[in-house]
């Protein structure tokens, strides 16, 4: 690629500074990304800790994606912003792979856009490509030197005899193309197949009459006309079939593109793979990456975009919608790895508003993005795309349409997960009211909305309201789905949980037992759901002081959850906390303390110090210390729990009031002991 000297200089700079930018101010097609890719490949052995390549426009999403593939994702505090999430996973990367690491940020618009995402410590080198001057160590990448441009053209033509026969024209051609690598590569590929050097130069000049020969190459020079002429030279000989495929690829976002996606968009083209490789990659209109996927240069994409068939956007949206429909609400770790590469194309599809309106299930583009971002704890992006979903739905379907209610309900879930219970309540009620008007009082939609509302009511301590909501949910699901359907059993389990909190233990046990036995028969492979059922039943037996049964059920659930989700998952923490409560009541305080502390560490790490579940463990651990007569620890932990309850749930919530009473009693006991 004619950049041997720059490659060495780049490596030298990275030895002296931990952050280096490959800058080419104002230029496209100069080879910034190509140089970075070649460097990462050539010096891979010097970075034993790994190399992560991320797009400058979506640093947070792509770093989380790398974390999902290499070190595993965690449940983090929903209140964390993107920068904090990124810093957490960079630190985990450093812990897991302490050797030297390279983080490449491709096409950074401004340094301030990525500053918060850069490693703050550890054995990291950061390489950025950009079109702006950054106040960090940088390699100013201009066009190729004339001799390097000539060698590149010679290499691409693979015909020394033709080149030697007209060296003056070859040098003039390189000069007219501004010594830009992309332009030279496009023309060189063309010359490898047909034409004379002098003839091609004359043709290029004819295509760009406004362009002039370049005597000097100013740093800020815009070579757009020359590159456009070079791309046109490769475009014009293409037949309609090849142009159709190239146009289809240009609709996708700038990023890796799967062959299968293009095939699905163009079912009438039988040999899409051959067209891509022989018709486009060979002419440098497209790049084939090492993993077999394809990528188009931004300048080629811009050229093709104004010349492609206008209906290709509809095909793209249709295929993206089909993919989005396969994204489940609960995205697993394996699915996250697969979806990482589709995310930027789903975002691109969401911009084709007119095409979206023609697709029946186009809203799945939005919900697919929401589910993906929620799986990575990127709540700001989840909220953003929920709002985009709501905006699109209100515009296309109307404010009182069932789909608009879906958007309101989904936005309510995000607010619930991030602890904004007032907004969640308002959004849930608004969605339910729309569903009642559009679908009827006893519809599935109303039942699902009421189920979400009941979970929120339970969290707020509004147990009787939750019971009323869930009784209607169970009735609707039983009438439509039947009693053993998965959705019905979830609602029944939620109702049993409320009965347990209301101390209606007999009814709670009957329902919990039914759900557990039903899932064992109907869904025996769904081990995590069965673990949840075991945990719920164990909680009932703990409430009724049947501790040995509770211990056995918790132990069985814990074994399943650890095997499926790991030792540091928040579900693991929940069961550890419950099991610790059993040991506390059995008088095994040492074992109870160990489990509580383990649960507290997981919840503090994964959910944050101010999360409601963290508060519950602090509350339970405080009671244990009180039983152990360690009053200072008991008061300290209860004080922390009370503060969180007060801030999250409000002054009048049952958990807030109870913890306040416990705290006052503990302080009273301490005063009495001190007085005696």
C-alpha positions, 0 to 999 in steps of 0.5 A: 500500500506504499506506506512502509515508512509510515508503518515504522513511524507509527510503531515508533510513536506507539512505543513513546506514547500511549495514545496516537492518532493517524490524522489526515485533515480534511481528506478521505481515501488517504488510507488511514483505516488501511494503515491502522488495519495493516499495523494491527495485523503486522504487530499483532504479536506485540499485543498479547493482551489482545486488540479491540477494533471499534468504530469511533461513532459507537465506541461504548456499544462496540467495547461492550460487544468485545467484552461480551465475546471475550470476558463476559457481561455483568449486571451493572447499576442502571444509573451508570452512564456509558463512560462508566460502563466502558471504564468498568469493562476496560478494567476487566479486560486489564484484569483478565489479560494483563499483557500489552493491549491495543485499542483501535478507534476508527474514524473519530470525529472529535477527541472530546467524543471519545475521551471518556471512553479511553483507558485510564490505567493499565497496559493499553495503547490507543490508536485512532484514525481521524480527519481532525488535528488532536492535541495528542501524539499523531502521525500526519498522514498525507497522500503517497509520495510520488515514488510510492504512488508509482510503485502501488500503481505498478503492483496493481497493474501486474504488467511491467511491459505496459508500464515501462512503455509509457512511464510519463503517462503513468507518473502523470496519472498518479499526479492527476489522482492526487497520489491518493491510495484509494483513487490509485487502487481503483484505477490500477484495478481497472487498468489490470483488466483493460485500457492503456495508461494514456487512454485512461488518463484522458478518460479521467480528465474528460470525466472531471473537467473541473479538476486540474493537475496538482503541482503541489499537494496542500494539506487541506486539498479536497480531492473529491472530484478526482476520486469521483472520476476514479470511482466512475471509471470502475462503475461505468463498465459494470452491467446492471446485475453487478450495479444492483448488488453494489447498490444493495451493499451501499444501503447498509451501514459502514461496517462489516456486512454478511454475505447472507444479508445481501443474498436475502435482499436480492433473492433474484440474483443467484450468484451474489457471492461471485458478483461481490468477489469477482465483480466488486472486490476485484475492482476495489469497489468493495473490501473483503475482510479476513473473516469473509465479510464485506465492507465498503469505503465511505467515498464509494458508498457516497458515490453509489448512493445517488445512483442506486435503485430507489427501491433498495431501501425497502429490501434492506428494511424488510431483511433487517425487520426479519432479523429484528423479529428474531431478537428475544426480549431476554438476550443471552450472552451467545446471542449478544455476540451474534447481534453485535455486528447487526446493531449498526445496520438496525440503526441504519434501517431505523432511518428509512422512515418511509420504508418502515411505514410500508413494513407490517412489523417494522416496529421490531427494528426499534424493539430489537435495538431496545432488547439488545441495548438492555441486555448490555445495561445500556439504559440510555440507548434503550431509553433513546430507542424506546422514545424513537419507537414511540415517536414513530408509532404516534406518527404512523399509527396514531396516539391511541393505537395498540402499537403506541401502547406497546411503546409506552409500556416498553418505555415504562419498563426502562423507567422501572428498571432504572428506578424511576417508579413515578414515570413507570407508573404513569406510562404503564397506566397510559398504555393499559388505558389505550389497550382497553380502548383498542383491544378490550378490557380482557385482552392479552395486551391489557393482561401483560400491561397489568402484569408489569404494573403488578410487579411495580406495585409489589416493589412499592409495597402496594400488595393489595393493588398488586393482588387485584391486578394479578387476579385479572391477569391470571383470569385473562391468560387462563381463558385465552392460553390455558392454565399451563401456558408459560405466560400463565404460570409466570402470572400465577407465580407473581400472584403467589409471591404477593400472597406470601407477602400478604401472609396468605401462606396456604394459597401461596404454597398451593400456587407455587407448587402448581407452577413448579410441577407444571414447569417440570412437566411442560418445560423440563429443559428450562432449568433457569425458570425451574430454579426461579420456582424453587427459589420462590417456594423456598422463600415461602417455607422460610416465611413459614419457618419450615427452614429445612425445606427452604434450605433444600430448595434454595440449595437446589436452585443455587446449584442450577443458577451457578451452573448456568449463570455463574458464581457472580450473577445477580440471581446467584446473589438473590439465592445466596441472600435467601439461603443466608436468611435461613441459616440466620434463623437456624442460628448458624450465624457464621455461615449466614454472615459469609453468604450475606457478605458474598451476596452483598459483594455481588450486588454492590459490584453488579447493581451499585451501592444505591440499588434497592437489592443492595439495600435489602442485603444491608438490611438482612445483614444488619439483623444478623449483626444485631442477633450476634450482638455486634451493635455498631455493625448492625446500626451502620448497615441498617442506616445504609439500608434505610437511606437507600429505601428512603431515596428510592421508595419514598418516606412512606414505603413499608420497607422505609418505615420498617427499617427506620423502626429497626434502626431506632430500636437498635440505637435504643438498645445500644443506649441502654447497654451503655447506661447499664 
